[in-house]
Amino acid sequence: MATPTTAAKAKVATPKKKRDIKLDSWVLHVQTTDNNTILALVDENGNRVLGGGTGKLGYKWSKKSTPYAAEVLTKQILKEAQGLGLKEIWVVFRGCGLARDGVFKAINEIGLIDIQYIKENTAIQFGGCKWKRKKRI
């Protein structure tokens, strides 16, 4: 039977290891919708290193979709990434929100990051194939 002291020791959480990531070029995925903005900083293999949404900063409701909230979130993520060795970035946009301007403004204000290319990856709506017409009798 386990004593109370050994049971308490088993519940103590161990701190997580910090990742040693040193990359020069990363991909910034920006998903903008009418209600939110989500950023993900991804390495060359497609593994997400940093990211989050504007709700992470404490913005709620319609303030999450503003260009200012996207600007503040982008600055925060890119400053963390500069500590990991970020020098050049590729930007991939998806969605039709207003926050695109805020992302570009934040990248330009930081200034030490080179943009290699910008890609638009927004899906195009497609209504599908037409149904067969009913026969007239």
C-alpha positions as CSV (number, residue, x, y, z in Angstrom):
1,M,0.0,0.0,0.0
2,A,1.3,3.4,-0.9
3,T,1.9,5.9,1.8
4,P,0.6,9.5,1.4
5,T,4.1,10.9,0.9
6,T,4.9,8.6,-2.0
7,A,1.5,9.3,-3.6
8,A,2.2,13.1,-3.4
9,K,5.6,12.7,-4.9
10,A,4.1,10.8,-7.9
11,K,1.8,13.8,-8.7
12,V,4.6,16.4,-8.9
13,A,4.9,17.5,-12.5
14,T,8.4,17.7,-14.0
15,P,9.2,20.8,-16.1
16,K,9.2,20.4,-19.8
17,K,12.4,20.5,-21.8
18,K,13.1,23.6,-23.8
19,R,13.5,22.9,-27.5
20,D,16.9,23.8,-29.1
21,I,15.7,25.1,-32.5
22,K,18.0,27.1,-34.7
23,L,16.6,27.7,-38.2
24,D,17.2,30.6,-40.6
25,S,14.0,30.4,-42.7
26,W,10.5,29.6,-41.5
27,V,7.0,29.7,-43.0
28,L,4.3,31.9,-41.3
29,H,0.8,30.6,-42.0
30,V,-1.8,33.3,-41.5
31,Q,-5.5,32.3,-41.4
32,T,-7.9,35.2,-41.2
33,T,-11.6,34.8,-40.8
34,D,-14.4,37.2,-40.1
35,N,-14.2,36.4,-36.4
36,N,-10.5,35.5,-35.6
37,T,-6.9,35.5,-36.8
38,I,-4.7,32.5,-36.3
39,L,-0.9,32.5,-36.9
40,A,1.4,29.5,-37.0
41,L,5.1,29.6,-37.5
42,V,6.2,26.3,-39.1
43,D,9.7,24.9,-39.8
44,E,10.8,23.3,-43.0
45,N,9.4,19.9,-42.1
46,G,5.9,21.3,-41.4
47,N,6.2,21.1,-37.6
48,R,4.5,24.0,-35.8
49,V,7.1,25.8,-33.6
50,L,5.2,28.9,-32.4
51,G,1.7,30.2,-33.0
52,G,-1.7,31.0,-31.5
53,G,-4.8,33.1,-32.1
54,T,-5.6,36.7,-31.1
55,G,-7.7,35.3,-28.2
56,K,-4.3,34.3,-26.6
57,L,-3.7,38.0,-26.1
58,G,-7.0,38.5,-24.2
59,Y,-9.1,40.0,-27.1
60,K,-12.7,38.9,-27.1
61,W,-15.6,39.0,-29.5
62,S,-15.3,41.3,-32.5
63,K,-11.9,42.7,-31.3
64,K,-10.2,39.4,-32.3
65,S,-10.7,40.1,-36.0
66,T,-9.2,43.6,-36.0
67,P,-5.9,44.4,-37.8
68,Y,-4.5,45.8,-34.6
69,A,-5.0,42.5,-32.8
70,A,-3.2,40.7,-35.6
71,E,-0.4,43.2,-35.6
72,V,0.2,42.7,-31.8
73,L,0.1,38.9,-32.1
74,T,2.5,38.9,-35.1
75,K,5.0,41.1,-33.3
76,Q,4.9,38.8,-30.2
77,I,5.4,35.6,-32.2
78,L,8.2,37.1,-34.4
79,K,10.1,38.5,-31.5
80,E,10.0,35.0,-29.9
81,A,11.2,33.5,-33.2
82,Q,14.1,36.0,-33.5
83,G,15.4,34.5,-30.3
84,L,15.4,31.2,-32.0
85,G,17.3,32.5,-35.0
86,L,14.7,33.7,-37.5
87,K,16.2,35.7,-40.4
88,E,14.0,35.1,-43.4
89,I,10.3,34.2,-43.6
90,W,7.8,32.9,-46.1
91,V,4.2,34.1,-45.7
92,V,1.1,32.0,-46.6
93,F,-2.3,33.7,-46.3
94,R,-5.6,31.9,-46.1
95,G,-9.0,33.5,-45.7
96,C,-10.6,36.8,-46.4
97,G,-10.3,38.7,-43.1
98,L,-9.1,42.3,-42.5
99,A,-6.1,41.2,-40.5
100,R,-3.7,40.9,-43.5
101,D,-2.8,44.6,-43.2
102,G,-1.9,44.2,-39.5
103,V,0.4,41.2,-40.3
104,F,2.3,43.1,-43.0
105,K,2.6,46.2,-40.8
106,A,4.1,44.2,-37.9
107,I,6.6,42.4,-40.2
108,N,7.7,45.8,-41.6
109,E,8.0,47.4,-38.1
110,I,10.2,44.7,-36.8
111,G,12.4,45.2,-39.8
112,L,15.2,42.6,-39.3
113,I,13.2,39.8,-41.2
114,D,13.5,39.3,-44.9
115,I,10.3,38.2,-46.7
116,Q,11.2,35.6,-49.3
117,Y,7.7,35.2,-50.9
118,I,4.1,35.7,-50.2
119,K,1.5,33.1,-51.2
120,E,-2.2,33.3,-51.4
121,N,-3.9,30.0,-50.4
122,T,-7.5,31.0,-50.0
123,A,-9.9,28.4,-51.2
124,I,-12.3,29.2,-54.0
125,Q,-15.9,28.4,-53.5
126,F,-17.3,25.8,-55.9
127,G,-21.0,24.9,-56.0
128,G,-20.4,21.4,-57.3
129,C,-21.8,19.7,-60.4
130,K,-25.3,20.4,-61.8
131,W,-27.9,17.8,-61.0
132,K,-29.5,15.8,-63.8
133,R,-32.5,17.6,-65.1
134,K,-35.9,15.9,-64.4
135,K,-37.6,14.4,-67.4
136,R,-40.7,16.2,-68.7
137,I,-43.6,13.9,-69.1
